[in-house]
Amino acid sequence: MGAVFSRNSSRTGAIEVSPNESCKRQRLSSSFCEETKRLIPSLPDEISLQILARLPRIYYLYVKLVSRTWKAAVMSCELFTLRKELGTTEEWLYLLTKVDDDKLLWLALDPLSRRWQRLPPLPSVAFQDESRKVLSALQTWYVVGSSIKIADVIRGWFGRKDALERMPFCGCAVGAVDGCLYVLGGFSRALALRRVWRYDPPTNSWSEVSPMSVGRAYCKTGVINNKLYVVGGVTQGRAGLTPLQSAEVFDPRTGLWSQIPSMPFAKAQELPTAFLADLLKPIATGMASYKGKLFVPESLYFWPFFVDIGGEIYDPEENSWDEMPVGMGEGWPIRQAGTKLSVTVEGELYALDPSGALESARIKVYDFQDDTWKVVVGNVPILDFMDSESPYLLAGLQRKLHVLTKDVNHNIVVLWADVQKHLSSLSSLSSDSLNECAESAAESKTDPWKVIATRSARSTELVSCQTLEI
């Protein structure tokens, strides 16, 4: 009938509890402990996961702080599988930058809240001592690839004792497939790496996966049928660093790499003399995943000169290469030092034509039927940062074309213009009328561009960007 006070306990202040009451409390305590193991008390975890799956991803940063159980829930594959089933996935923009000390820094942008999130740093690269022959070969090398500053960077290695330690991942490639980011190859201690790292957004962590078959730096990446393709780049040869023709593909389901046929570099074989063939080296200067195929523009280079030679197309169904259409290769806008940047949005291939002496930067779209590049939007606010490796980047975010660049205050800005709407309005016009409208759009003084996000950057440089829908 309740607690009973004894004479002894009344003196000491202790309380005796009857056996029945003790059992009741034990049952209540046991029931409470079982309930606290749930994500939300009094609710089955299945219902709690349904609630969490409907929360915007940006709030998961705070949800993880509630308890270990909640942290495990928001980092589980089950939750993100449920988000796909419910149609509550969100597409974020992931930006790779280089900061003052030559380290790479990843940032993620939630376009809905316009908030930036900093990703964990890339893992450090540790090596055993390698032969000094690679360094001596590098001293005779003048340029390899995707940036006008690359040669200066390589030469600078030899003037700074700690530079080789401070510049891992220089020249790495970036890809996104199956909901994960991938960082591939690059230079470390003047060696081209085979290693590949994967970032998993649910766990917010990096892990190393199967390496490529050969060390590559400044290679190009593309995705077709949920597989990650890697083409070209440079690696070490007996005579120093040499461009690669080889290509390979990574299947995230199996975690394995497999070889595909090498790029023929057919135009490079047509040089009139052996001297030119030895002097001019072919290299892949871009890649686009377009119409279910890989479109790879190419150039011949002898620093500081780049000569366009069109490009080649890889068909995964035929497992073979073919020559790129002439108009596509010759008209593909060049970003810097021969590199050609593009992005496919809603089945259309876009590129940015940098500003010239008499005109502003313009967005061009490739017309597959006419084999021509046509202007769709002008007045892209790109500043001429001559000392920048990547003055701008392109991204297909939320099925719209976005431009990433830096403003006059050196802030990173993410710009958007409704290019697709403008393109659809032009599609009903004749070819002659379309060209006239496109040119007038390029010369128009109106500003179609809207800033959707900014971030203070100071001397930070843009390197690459990808999008992930999770």
C-alpha positions as semicolon CSV with decimal commas, in nm:
position;residue;x (nm);y (nm);z (nm)
1;M;0,000;0,000;0,000
2;G;0,295;0,232;-0,034
3;A;0,613;0,314;0,148
4;V;0,645;0,208;0,516
5;F;0,864;0,403;0,757
6;S;1,050;0,193;1,014
7;R;1,172;0,324;1,348
8;N;1,533;0,297;1,236
9;S;1,473;0,462;0,908
10;S;1,294;0,754;1,071
11;R;1,610;0,836;1,262
12;T;1,844;0,812;0,967
13;G;1,612;0,965;0,708
14;A;1,619;0,649;0,492
15;I;1,298;0,526;0,330
16;E;1,198;0,167;0,284
17;V;0,994;0,080;-0,023
18;S;0,755;-0,209;-0,033
19;P;0,833;-0,494;-0,278
20;N;0,526;-0,416;-0,490
21;E;0,621;-0,051;-0,535
22;S;0,979;-0,151;-0,618
23;C;0,857;-0,379;-0,896
24;K;0,639;-0,103;-1,037
25;R;0,930;0,139;-1,050
26;Q;1,154;-0,117;-1,213
27;R;0,894;-0,172;-1,483
28;L;0,855;0,202;-1,537
29;S;1,233;0,250;-1,550
30;S;1,273;-0,036;-1,796
31;S;0,994;0,101;-2,015
32;F;1,146;0,451;-2,010
33;C;1,490;0,321;-2,113
34;E;1,339;0,129;-2,402
35;E;1,151;0,443;-2,512
36;T;1,460;0,667;-2,498
37;K;1,634;0,437;-2,746
38;R;1,384;0,549;-3,005
39;L;1,454;0,849;-3,225
40;I;1,139;1,021;-3,103
41;P;0,980;0,894;-2,778
42;S;0,639;0,726;-2,816
43;L;0,689;0,694;-3,195
44;P;0,816;0,392;-3,388
45;D;1,148;0,458;-3,560
46;E;0,982;0,398;-3,897
47;I;0,764;0,705;-3,840
48;S;1,057;0,906;-3,705
49;L;1,261;0,832;-4,018
50;Q;0,969;0,948;-4,230
51;I;0,982;1,279;-4,043
52;L;1,361;1,314;-4,073
53;A;1,348;1,231;-4,444
54;R;1,125;1,534;-4,498
55;L;1,360;1,777;-4,321
56;P;1,583;1,996;-4,542
57;R;1,936;1,856;-4,548
58;I;2,086;2,172;-4,401
59;Y;1,917;2,090;-4,067
60;Y;2,097;1,755;-4,045
61;L;2,396;1,951;-3,915
62;Y;2,197;2,023;-3,598
63;V;2,009;1,694;-3,584
64;K;2,338;1,508;-3,544
65;L;2,402;1,702;-3,223
66;V;2,086;1,575;-3,048
67;S;2,218;1,230;-2,959
68;R;2,422;0,941;-3,089
69;T;2,103;0,773;-3,205
70;W;1,999;1,075;-3,409
71;K;2,350;1,110;-3,550
72;A;2,347;0,747;-3,662
73;A;2,006;0,796;-3,821
74;V;2,100;1,098;-4,035
75;M;2,420;0,922;-4,148
76;S;2,243;0,601;-4,246
77;C;2,186;0,474;-4,599
78;E;1,830;0,389;-4,498
79;L;1,740;0,756;-4,450
80;F;1,878;0,867;-4,786
81;T;1,714;0,575;-4,963
82;L;1,386;0,688;-4,809
83;R;1,447;1,043;-4,932
84;K;1,468;0,911;-5,288
85;E;1,144;0,715;-5,244
86;L;0,964;1,020;-5,104
87;G;1,103;1,256;-5,367
88;T;1,256;1,484;-5,104
89;T;1,612;1,475;-5,238
90;E;1,796;1,805;-5,277
91;E;2,066;1,905;-5,521
92;W;2,365;2,088;-5,376
93;L;2,660;2,252;-5,542
94;Y;3,008;2,134;-5,439
95;L;3,295;2,372;-5,506
96;L;3,666;2,289;-5,494
97;T;3,889;2,587;-5,418
98;K;4,259;2,648;-5,357
99;V;4,350;2,865;-5,059
100;D;4,660;3,070;-4,978
101;D;4,883;2,784;-4,870
102;D;4,810;2,583;-5,189
103;K;4,576;2,351;-5,002
104;L;4,249;2,239;-5,155
105;L;3,926;2,322;-4,974
106;W;3,581;2,181;-5,053
107;L;3,265;2,385;-4,996
108;A;2,900;2,281;-5,035
109;L;2,620;2,523;-5,118
110;D;2,255;2,460;-5,034
111;P;2,078;2,674;-5,298
112;L;1,752;2,682;-5,101
113;S;1,893;2,835;-4,782
114;R;2,191;2,988;-4,967
115;R;2,417;2,863;-4,692
116;W;2,767;2,726;-4,739
117;Q;2,905;2,423;-4,558
118;R;3,272;2,333;-4,528
119;L;3,362;1,972;-4,605
120;P;3,629;1,773;-4,419
121;P;3,978;1,819;-4,567
122;L;4,110;1,573;-4,821
123;P;4,330;1,300;-4,670
124;S;4,704;1,360;-4,661
125;V;4,920;1,178;-4,913
126;A;5,214;0,982;-4,778
127;F;5,486;0,838;-5,000
128;Q;5,803;0,644;-4,968
129;D;6,112;0,808;-5,113
130;E;6,107;0,798;-5,493
131;S;6,380;0,828;-5,748
132;R;6,516;1,176;-5,817
133;K;6,497;1,100;-6,188
134;V;6,138;1,221;-6,193
135;L;6,245;1,561;-6,064
136;S;6,524;1,597;-6,316
137;A;6,281;1,505;-6,592
138;L;6,037;1,767;-6,468
139;Q;6,300;2,040;-6,499
140;T;6,298;1,997;-6,877
141;W;5,920;2,011;-6,899
142;Y;5,747;2,337;-6,985
143;V;5,372;2,274;-6,979
144;V;5,117;1,998;-6,947
145;G;4,770;2,087;-6,952
146;S;4,484;2,273;-6,819
147;S;4,607;2,610;-6,697
148;I;4,827;2,897;-6,801
149;K;4,990;2,892;-6,457
150;I;5,075;2,523;-6,453
151;A;5,424;2,570;-6,592
152;D;5,498;2,841;-6,337
153;V;5,370;2,616;-6,058
154;I;5,590;2,326;-6,166
155;R;5,897;2,546;-6,200
156;G;5,821;2,698;-5,861
157;W;5,851;2,357;-5,696
158;F;6,225;2,364;-5,741
159;G;6,269;2,704;-5,579
160;R;6,088;2,617;-5,257
161;K;6,204;2,336;-5,036
162;D;5,867;2,275;-4,878
163;A;5,662;2,314;-5,194
164;L;5,652;1,942;-5,270
165;E;5,506;1,876;-4,925
166;R;5,249;2,154;-4,954
167;M;5,102;2,075;-5,294
168;P;4,930;1,734;-5,289
169;F;4,648;1,689;-5,541
170;C;4,783;1,960;-5,774
171;G;4,624;1,881;-6,110
172;C;4,370;1,636;-5,969
173;A;4,047;1,564;-6,155
174;V;3,701;1,571;-6,000
175;G;3,389;1,369;-6,078
176;A;3,048;1,297;-5,927
177;V;2,857;0,971;-5,966
178;D;2,607;0,766;-5,763
179;G;2,568;1,037;-5,498
180;C;2,940;1,070;-5,418
181;L;3,227;1,301;-5,510
182;Y;3,552;1,161;-5,646
183;V;3,899;1,318;-5,651
184;L;4,131;1,142;-5,892
185;G;4,508;1,152;-5,936
186;G;4,702;1,475;-5,952
187;F;5,060;1,548;-5,853
188;S;5,221;1,492;-5,515
189;R;5,598;1,523;-5,466
190;A;5,613;1,568;-5,845
191;L;5,460;1,224;-5,899
192;A;5,140;1,157;-6,089
193;L;4,907;0,965;-5,860
194;R;4,694;0,659;-5,929
195;R;4,498;0,707;-5,608
196;V;4,127;0,793;-5,593
197;W;3,932;0,937;-5,299
198;R;3,555;0,934;-5,251
199;Y;3,345;1,173;-5,043
200;D;3,022;1,026;-4,901
201;P;2,775;1,306;-4,807
202;P;2,567;1,102;-4,557
203;T;2,875;1,018;-4,348
204;N;3,051;1,346;-4,433
205;S;3,381;1,161;-4,476
206;W;3,650;1,072;-4,729
207;S;3,770;0,720;-4,806
208;E;4,013;0,577;-5,055
209;V;3,880;0,348;-5,328
210;S;4,040;0,134;-5,600
211;P;4,321;0,321;-5,778
212;M;4,339;0,392;-6,149
213;S;4,556;0,174;-6,369
214;V;4,811;0,452;-6,422
215;G;4,909;0,773;-6,248
216;R;4,734;1,071;-6,406
217;A;4,734;1,446;-6,358
218;Y;4,513;1,695;-6,540
219;C;4,295;1,418;-6,680
220;K;3,933;1,474;-6,786
221;T;3,623;1,308;-6,638
222;G;3,267;1,239;-6,749
223;V;2,970;1,029;-6,642
224;I;2,757;0,802;-6,861
225;N;2,510;0,538;-6,740
226;N;2,614;0,594;-6,378
227;K;2,980;0,514;-6,453
228;L;3,277;0,749;-6,415
229;Y;3,508;0,779;-6,717
230;V;3,863;0,915;-6,702
231;V;4,047;1,016;-7,019
232;G;4,396;1,141;-7,098
233;G;4,605;1,354;-6,868
234;V;4,979;1,324;-6,820
235;T;5,205;1,078;-6,643
236;Q;5,574;1,006;-6,597
237;G;5,766;0,856;-6,885
238;R;6,132;0,779;-6,941
239;A;6,177;1,118;-7,105
240;G;5,978;1,308;-6,844
241;L;5,607;1,381;-6,826
242;T;5,415;1,268;-7,131
243;P;5,050;1,303;-7,238
244;L;4,829;0,997;-7,213
245;Q;4,596;0,853;-7,475
246;S;4,459;0,584;-7,245
247;A;4,114;0,589;-7,087
248;E;3,936;0,385;-6,821
249;V;3,600;0,359;-6,647
250;F;3,497;0,316;-6,283
251;D;3,181;0,131;-6,181
252;P;3,070;0,250;-5,833
253;R;2,856;-0,062;-5,786
254;T;3,154;-0,296;-5,809
255;G;3,423;-0,048;-5,704
256;L;3,645;-0,161;-5,994
257;W;3,822;0,008;-6,284
258;S;3,831;-0,136;-6,636
259;Q;4,012;-0,027;-6,950
260;I;3,844;0,116;-7,259
261;P;4,012;0,178;-7,597
262;S;4,268;0,458;-7,600
263;M;4,199;0,784;-7,781
264;P;4,330;0,754;-8,140
265;F;4,448;1,118;-8,163
266;A;4,389;1,070;-8,535
267;K;4,456;1,432;-8,632
268;A;4,792;1,421;-8,453
269;Q;4,897;1,142;-8,686
270;E;4,847;1,365;-8,991
271;L;5,132;1,607;-8,921
272;P;5,344;1,661;-9,233
273;T;5,689;1,603;-9,079
274;A;5,842;1,384;-8,812
275;F;5,990;1,697;-8,657
276;L;5,646;1,848;-8,594
277;A;5,518;1,514;-8,467
278;D;5,800;1,509;-8,213
279;L;5,759;1,877;-8,123
280;L;5,380;1,904;-8,093
281;K;5,224;1,681;-7,830
282;P;4,853;1,589;-7,843
283;I;4,649;1,634;-7,527
284;A;4,282;1,618;-7,426
285;T;4,170;1,970;-7,333
286;G;3,813;1,904;-7,220
287;M;3,530;1,653;-7,189
288;A;3,152;1,663;-7,213
289;S;2,896;1,388;-7,147
290;Y;2,644;1,461;-7,421
291;K;2,380;1,248;-7,594
292;G;2,501;0,936;-7,414
293;K;2,859;0,972;-7,541
294;L;3,188;1,132;-7,436
295;F;3,294;1,432;-7,645
296;V;3,665;1,505;-7,597
297;P;3,818;1,816;-7,761
298;E;4,191;1,792;-7,826
299;S;4,487;2,016;-7,897
300;L;4,850;1,998;-8,001
301;Y;5,074;2,194;-7,769
302;F;5,425;2,325;-7,747
303;W;5,433;2,574;-7,464
304;P;5,296;2,838;-7,482
305;F;5,124;2,749;-7,810
306;F;4,808;2,542;-7,845
307;V;4,666;2,433;-8,180
308;D;4,310;2,299;-8,194
309;I;4,274;1,972;-8,381
310;G;3,905;1,907;-8,325
311;G;3,839;1,609;-8,105
312;E;3,700;1,260;-8,072
313;I;3,382;1,091;-7,948
314;Y;3,360;0,774;-7,743
315;D;3,048;0,559;-7,778
316;P;3,011;0,325;-7,475
317;E;2,766;0,100;-7,659
318;E;3,007;0,044;-7,947
319;N;3,314;0,073;-7,721
320;S;3,489;0,273;-7,992
321;W;3,609;0,622;-8,082
322;D;3,502;0,836;-8,376
323;E;3,600;1,180;-8,504
324;M;3,420;1,484;-8,361
325;P;3,212;1,696;-8,604
326;V;3,422;1,973;-8,753
327;G;3,202;2,263;-8,641
328;M;3,185;2,133;-8,286
329;G;3,562;2,102;-8,249
330;E;3,656;2,424;-8,424
331;G;3,390;2,637;-8,256
332;W;3,424;2,503;-7,900
333;P;3,503;2,812;-7,688
334;I;3,843;2,814;-7,521
335;R;3,874;2,912;-7,156
336;Q;4,247;2,944;-7,097
337;A;4,567;2,790;-7,237
338;G;4,374;2,566;-7,474
339;T;4,131;2,425;-7,215
340;K;3,765;2,389;-7,311
341;L;3,505;2,399;-7,036
342;S;3,142;2,297;-7,088
343;V;2,837;2,158;-6,909
344;T;2,531;1,964;-7,021
345;V;2,198;2,088;-6,881
346;E;1,866;1,928;-6,974
347;G;2,025;1,762;-7,276
348;E;2,185;2,082;-7,413
349;L;2,560;2,140;-7,429
350;Y;2,671;2,487;-7,312
351;A;3,005;2,665;-7,306
352;L;3,115;3,013;-7,209
353;D;3,297;3,224;-7,467
354;P;3,524;3,461;-7,269
355;S;3,519;3,832;-7,334
356;G;3,728;3,978;-7,613
357;A;3,847;4,324;-7,702
358;L;3,511;4,429;-7,851
359;E;3,255;4,206;-7,682
360;S;3,155;4,072;-7,343
361;A;3,155;3,707;-7,237
362;R;2,870;3,506;-7,386
363;I;2,698;3,173;-7,330
364;K;2,688;2,949;-7,637
365;V;2,489;2,634;-7,702
366;Y;2,585;2,364;-7,948
367;D;2,336;2,295;-8,229
368;F;2,385;1,928;-8,309
369;Q;2,187;1,937;-8,634
370;D;2,365;2,241;-8,780
371;D;2,702;2,154;-8,620
372;T;2,745;2,511;-8,496
373;W;2,778;2,696;-8,167
374;K;2,517;2,970;-8,120
375;V;2,499;3,256;-7,873
376;V;2,200;3,243;-7,637
377;V;2,288;3,489;-7,360
378;G;2,542;3,770;-7,347
379;N;2,685;4,009;-7,092
380;V;2,814;3,738;-6,861
381;P;2,984;3,935;-6,579
382;I;3,322;3,762;-6,591
383;L;3,618;3,972;-6,485
384;D;3,959;3,932;-6,647
385;F;4,166;3,781;-6,368
386;M;4,480;3,710;-6,567
387;D;4,655;3,556;-6,267
388;S;4,369;3,315;-6,197
389;E;4,390;2,949;-6,296
390;S;4,011;2,925;-6,327
391;P;3,845;3,267;-6,375
392;Y;3,506;3,096;-6,395
393;L;3,329;2,759;-6,369
394;L;3,003;2,622;-6,513
395;A;2,749;2,407;-6,331
396;G;2,414;2,248;-6,411
397;L;2,234;2,306;-6,080
398;Q;1,863;2,231;-6,038
399;R;1,835;2,178;-6,416
400;K;1,957;2,531;-6,487
401;L;2,287;2,672;-6,605
402;H;2,494;2,849;-6,340
403;V;2,819;3,043;-6,366
404;L;3,066;3,065;-6,077
405;T;3,318;3,346;-6,076
406;K;3,463;3,621;-5,853
407;D;3,346;3,980;-5,836
408;V;3,546;4,301;-5,805
409;N;3,572;4,247;-5,430
410;H;3,712;3,896;-5,486
411;N;3,400;3,732;-5,346
412;I;3,285;3,404;-5,496
413;V;2,950;3,460;-5,668
414;V;2,707;3,204;-5,810
415;L;2,508;3,346;-6,102
416;W;2,201;3,220;-6,281
417;A;2,013;3,320;-6,595
418;D;1,712;3,142;-6,743
419;V;1,904;3,027;-7,049
420;Q;1,666;2,739;-7,120
421;K;1,364;2,971;-7,138
422;H;1,553;3,203;-7,370
423;L;1,662;2,907;-7,582
424;S;1,307;2,776;-7,620
425;S;1,191;3,117;-7,739
426;L;1,460;3,114;-8,006
427;S;1,389;2,760;-8,124
428;S;1,073;2,868;-8,307
429;L;1,264;3,116;-8,523
430;S;1,428;3,053;-8,856
431;S;1,805;3,008;-8,875
432;D;1,867;3,363;-9,000
433;S;1,633;3,519;-8,745
434;L;1,787;3,311;-8,467
435;N;2,136;3,437;-8,546
436;E;2,015;3,798;-8,551
437;C;1,833;3,759;-8,218
438;A;2,132;3,585;-8,064
439;E;2,371;3,861;-8,163
440;S;2,134;4,132;-8,040
441;A;2,100;3,944;-7,710
442;A;2,476;3,939;-7,676
443;E;2,498;4,313;-7,740
444;S;2,204;4,402;-7,515
445;K;2,286;4,621;-7,216
446;T;2,024;4,454;-6,997
447;D;2,156;4,226;-6,725
448;P;1,982;3,884;-6,731
449;W;2,205;3,745;-6,456
450;K;2,098;3,703;-6,095
451;V;2,326;3,635;-5,798
452;I;2,190;3,343;-5,594
453;A;2,479;3,308;-5,348
454;T;2,806;3,474;-5,245
455;R;3,098;3,391;-5,020
456;S;3,400;3,588;-4,906
457;A;3,702;3,441;-5,080
458;R;3,994;3,687;-5,065
459;S;4,278;3,518;-5,253
460;T;4,098;3,183;-5,286
461;E;4,100;3,043;-5,640
462;L;3,830;2,839;-5,812
463;V;3,938;2,491;-5,919
464;S;3,636;2,277;-6,005
465;C;3,270;2,215;-5,919
466;Q;3,016;1,933;-5,924
467;T;2,653;1,884;-5,823
468;L;2,499;1,601;-5,620
469;E;2,134;1,521;-5,562
470;I;2,081;1,345;-5,227
